[in-house]
Amino acid sequence: MNFMVPLASLLGLEVDHITDRIKHAVVVNTFIIVFGLMGAGFLIAAGFMALAQIVGGIYAALIFAGTFLLLALAVYAGMRIGEGRRKREIVEKRRSSETNALLTTAALSALPMVLRSPLLRTIGLPVAAVAAFLLIRSSSENDPD
């Protein structure tokens, strides 16, 4: 942290002001979260009491337990689906980068042979430049970022 103070002063940042703002934001957000959870707890308790008056205490408990278990299962399934999608994206990015590395290596390996022949130099270099442009453009169109 000691090396950050001179760096921050060079950038014109006031470290004390920034840390005070962060501490204030953490305290305020903590209170918001605590009060929000308390409100949600009272809403659940009120819902349970209202349902218990309609169907009875045991059935209300069973309904609430089943509902919360189904919600937990839905969140778990959503998490697993998201994790699978993230892994597929990582594999696809790795495959794309390996393909690009292989094409780059092949192009660099063929470059000395292309430069020796005058016909290939006049025709091959522009064709290679167009192909590289199309390859880069198509890979950037597939990238969502």
RAJOSUL-V979206 format. One record per residue. PHI is phi in radians with two decimals (* if undefined). PSI is psi in degrees with one decimal (* if undefined). BURIAL is 1 if it has 24 or more other C-alpha atoms within 12 Angstrom, else 0. Layout:
[[PHI,PSI,BURIAL] [PHI,PSI,BURIAL]]
//
This chain:
[[*,-26.8,0] [-1.13,-31.9,0] [-1.37,-15.9,0] [-1.34,-29.7,0] [-1.12,-49.5,0] [-1.12,-36.2,0] [-1.12,-43.4,0] [-1.15,-37.6,0] [-1.21,-31.6,0] [-1.16,-36.6,0] [-1.44,-3.6,0] [1.43,21.9,0] [-1.71,140.9,0] [-1.69,108.8,0] [-1.13,-40.8,0] [-1.08,-42.9,0] [-1.11,-42.2,0] [-1.17,-44.4,0] [-1.15,-36.8,0] [-1.11,-40.5,0] [-1.13,-40.0,0] [-1.16,-43.9,0] [-1.07,-42.9,0] [-1.09,-43.8,0] [-1.12,-38.9,0] [-1.13,-44.3,0] [-1.11,-46.8,0] [-1.11,-44.9,0] [-1.13,-33.7,0] [-1.12,-44.5,0] [-1.10,-41.5,0] [-1.06,-44.8,0] [-1.14,-45.3,0] [-1.09,-47.6,0] [-1.17,-35.7,0] [-1.12,-43.0,0] [-1.15,-38.6,0] [-1.12,-42.4,0] [-1.09,-42.8,0] [-1.12,-38.0,0] [-1.11,-43.2,0] [-1.19,-35.1,0] [-1.11,-41.2,0] [-1.14,-42.7,0] [-1.10,-41.7,0] [-1.14,-40.2,0] [-1.10,-40.4,0] [-1.11,-44.6,1] [-1.11,-41.0,0] [-1.14,-41.7,0] [-1.20,-34.6,0] [-1.14,-33.6,0] [-1.20,-30.7,0] [-1.44,-49.6,0] [-1.96,-8.2,0] [1.84,158.8,0] [-1.15,-45.5,0] [-1.19,-43.6,0] [-1.17,-36.7,0] [-1.11,-41.2,0] [-1.12,-41.7,0] [-1.13,-40.8,0] [-1.12,-45.5,0] [-1.13,-41.7,1] [-1.10,-45.4,0] [-1.10,-41.2,0] [-1.10,-45.3,0] [-1.20,-33.7,0] [-1.17,-39.6,0] [-1.14,-39.5,0] [-1.10,-42.0,0] [-1.10,-40.8,0] [-1.13,-40.3,0] [-1.13,-41.8,0] [-1.14,-41.3,0] [-1.10,-44.9,0] [-1.11,-41.7,0] [-1.08,-39.2,0] [-1.13,-43.4,0] [-1.14,-40.1,0] [-1.13,-44.3,0] [-1.10,-38.4,0] [-1.16,-40.4,0] [-1.11,-41.3,0] [-1.12,-40.7,0] [-1.13,-40.6,0] [-1.14,-39.3,0] [-1.11,-40.0,0] [-1.13,-39.2,0] [-1.13,-43.5,0] [-1.10,-41.9,0] [-1.13,-41.8,0] [-1.11,-40.7,0] [-1.12,-43.2,0] [-1.11,-41.4,0] [-1.13,-43.0,0] [-1.19,-35.8,0] [-1.17,-38.6,0] [-1.12,-44.5,0] [-1.10,-39.6,0] [-1.14,-40.1,0] [-1.14,-43.7,0] [-1.13,-38.8,0] [-1.14,-42.8,0] [-1.10,-43.0,0] [-1.12,-40.8,0] [-1.15,-41.7,0] [-1.19,-31.9,0] [-1.23,-35.9,0] [-1.46,-12.8,0] [-1.04,-44.6,0] [-1.08,-37.1,0] [-1.18,-38.5,0] [-1.18,-37.6,0] [-1.27,-20.0,0] [-1.29,-36.6,0] [-1.59,125.6,0] [-1.16,-34.8,0] [-1.17,-45.3,0] [-1.17,-31.5,0] [-1.17,-41.0,0] [-1.33,-32.5,0] [-1.71,-42.0,0] [-1.23,-39.2,0] [-1.14,-45.8,0] [-1.12,-38.6,0] [-1.12,-41.5,0] [-1.13,-38.9,0] [-1.14,-41.5,0] [-1.14,-42.1,0] [-1.12,-40.6,0] [-1.14,-40.1,0] [-1.09,-45.3,0] [-1.13,-38.0,0] [-1.14,-44.3,0] [-1.17,-40.3,0] [-1.16,-40.8,0] [-1.22,-34.6,0] [-1.26,-31.8,0] [-1.34,-25.7,0] [-1.27,-30.9,0] [-1.37,-20.6,0] [-1.40,120.1,0] [-1.24,-19.2,0] [-1.43,*,0]]
//
